[in-house]
Amino acid sequence: IILVLALLGVALSAFTLAYKYGVASADFCTINETFDCGTVNQSSYSVLLGIPVSALGIIGYGFIALAAVLKLFSPLDKSLTNFLTIAAIGALAFSLYLSGIEEFVLHTWCLLCIGSQAIIIILTGFVLKLRTYDK
């Protein structure tokens, strides 16, 4: 489940990156002033240290997916569980920070971002559940 969610995160982040660069259309995502992916995706907050946040999402979800695959082949490797825990909680914290930017600074929400937030919340829940089996 963690692998599937991470791959969904990669796909959603890749679509968001393509949208940022005008390669993909996300007209469905611009509903009104409250839900406007264009405002969020083109804001100065959509780039961190010169790297689009959506590219960071691809990288982050990619590492989680890789760790999930390795865990399938080494189910007793607790270091992979530790990595997954740190990565998932870190990604969740970053996602919550970005949600704060959407709410308190931009005053608009991106449906693609909300989708990614939902994925990382669920993924983190499964990673924490994995920890209970890994003791």
GULUMGU-617415 format. One record per residue: residue in three letters; y, x, z of N, C-alpha, C, O in turn. Coordinates in steps of 0.05 Angstrom, whole numbers, plus 5000, padded with zeros to 4 digits. Atoms other than C-alpha are relative to their C-alpha. Layout:
ALAYXZYXZYXZYXZ/...
This chain:
ILE497650175000500050005000502550185000504550124986/ILE497749824999504750575017500550124972502850144964/LEU499749885027503450894949501249794980503049864965/VAL499050215018504650234912503049955005504649934987/LEU497250054993511150114950501850244991504050204981/ALA498549765009513450834936500450004970502650064960/LEU499850015029512050754862501949784991503449814972/LEU498050215005515950094862502850105005504750054990/GLY497449884993521650474895500950194978503250204971/VAL499349815022521351014841500949844976503049904964/ALA499350175024521550474786502749875004504349874985/LEU497550144995527250094818502350205000504550154989/SER497949805000531250734830500550114972502850164965/ALA499749915028529950954758501649804984503349874968/PHE498550215014532450284732503050015009504849984992/THR497249994989538650344777501550244988503850224982/LEU498849775012539951044750500749954971502850024961/ALA499550075028539250804679502449814997504049834979/TYR497850195000544050234695502650155005504750104992/LYS497649844993549050734725501150144975503550154971/TYR499249855024549151124659500249824976500549924953/GLY499650195022549550494616497649984981497849884959/VAL502450015017542450574588498549745003497249654985/ALA501450264995539949924619502249805009504349875019/SER498150214993543449264630498949865025496549815028/ALA500750144976543448924698501949765004503049725025/ASP498250234999547648314681499249795021500849665033/PHE501050184981543147904725500950075029500849905047/CYS499349904974545648314783503049955007503849995030/THR497250054995552948134776500449695000500449564979/ILE499950294996553647434804502849915006503849724994/ASN497350064991560447414838501150245015500050465013/GLU498849784985564947834882498250105023498450335031/THR501849934978559647834937497650164991496650345004/PHE502349865011553948064893500750114972500849974952/ASP499149875025556248564841498950294999500150475011/CYS501249745001551749154825501850214986501850444994/GLY498249825013556949454779502050135019502550375017/THR498049904980562049524835498750215018499850425022/VAL501449814982556949864880499150254985499550474994/ASN501249785016553550284826502150194987501450414981/GLN498049835012560050554798502150115021504050245014/SER498149914979563550684865499650295006497650414998/SER500249724993564851374892497750045020496750275024/TYR502249984981559451224944497250004987495250045000/SER502550005014554051194890499250284992497150334979/VAL500649725006554251954885500350165026502250125041/LEU499949834976552752454941499650294991497650364980/LEU500049725008554353184930499550044970498050224962/GLY500349985029554653064856497549884989497049894965/ILE502650125008547852724854500149705003500749615025/PRO500050294996547251984840498049925022495850025023/VAL501850104978544251614900497449904988495349935001/SER502550105012539251284853498250234992495750204994/ALA501749765006536751984832498850105026496550185026/LEU501149924974535952154906497749805007495849885019/GLY502250204995531851504911497550074985495350054996/ILE502349925016527351734855498550245013496150245016/ILE501149764988526352404889498649935027496350015032/GLY501150074974525252104958497549834998495449895011/TYR502450165004520451564936497850164987495450114993/GLY502049835014516952074892498550185021496150205019/PHE501349844979515652534952498249835018496049915026/ILE501750194984513051934992497549934985495349924996/ALA502350065017508551744934498050235000495650195002/LEU501749765001505852454929498550035027496150095027/ALA501349974974504552485004497949785004495849835016/ALA501950224998501051805000497450064985495250014994/VAL502349925016496452064945498450215014496050205017/LEU501449784985494852694984498649895025496449985032/LYS501250124976493452265046497449854992495549855008/LEU502550135009488351865005497750204998495450135004/PHE502149795004484552514991499550165026497550295028/SER500349854975485652805061500749815023502849855036/PRO499250214980485552195108500350115028501749985045/LEU499849894973484852635170502450195004502850295026/ASP497849814999490953065154502449875014503849715002/LYS497850124984495952885209502750104991504749974996/SER497449905009501353325179501149824978503549794975/LEU499150195020501652845120501149755012503149645003/THR499050234986502452265167502750065012504649905012/ASN497449924989508052645202502150014979504449924983/PHE498049995022511452785136500849724991503149664988/LEU499450285008510852055115501849865020503649715012/THR498450134979513751835181502950104999504849944999/ILE497349895001519752305177501449914974503749844975/ALA498850085026520952145103500749715000502949634992/ALA499550295000520451395113502349935019504149775012/ILE497950064981524851375175502750114990504849994992/GLY497649885012529851845141501149834978503549784976/ALA499150175022530051415079501049735010503049625000/LEU499050254988530850785122502750045012504549875008/ALA497349954988536651095160502150034978504349924980/PHE498249975022539951295094500649734987502949674980/SER499750275011538750595067501949835017503549685007/LEU498250164982542050285128502950104998504749945000/TYR497349895004547950755120501349884974503649804975/LEU499050115026548650525047500649705003502549604991/SER499550284995548149805070502749965015504249775009/GLY497450014985553949935118502350054981504449924983/ILE497949965020558050205059500449754984502749674979/GLU499750255016556549575019501449795017503249655006/GLU498950224984558349115077502950065009504649895006/PHE497549954987564249455110502150154983504550144990/VAL498149855016567449885056500449864973502749804965/LEU499850125026565849574988500249695001501349574982/HIS499950294997565148855013498649864977499449644969/THR501750125021559948714959497250125002496950355012/TRP502849924999552448764953498850044972499649904954/CYS501449965025547949024898497149905004495749995023/LEU502750114997541448634888497950224996495850215009/LEU501949785004538049264863499750165026497550255033/CYS500049854975540049624927498549845022497049955038/ILE501450174981537649034969497050014995495450025014/GLY502949975006530949084933498950265010496750275022/SER500949744989530449824950499950005030498150115042/GLN500050024970532349675022497549855010496349935030/ALA502350164992526849155026497450184997495750175015/ILE502449825004521749654997499850205023497750245034/ILE500149794979523650205047499549885028498250015044/ILE500650124974523449725106497049945002495850005022/ILE502950075000516449475088498450265000496450285015/LEU501449745002514150185070500050145027497950245036/THR499849884974516650445137498149865020496849995037/GLY501850154982512849895173497150084996495650115015/PHE502849925005506350095138499550295008497350365018/VAL500349724991507550835153499750005030498050155041/LEU500350014970508550675227497349885008496249975028/LYS502650114995502250255225497850224995495950235010/LEU501949795006498550845193499950205024497750305031/ARG500049814977500751275253498249905022497050065037/THR501750104979496950805300497150054995495550085013/TYR502849945007490550935262499450304999497150384998/ASP500249725004491851675258500050165026500350415025/LYS500049864974491451845332497450125007497150255028/
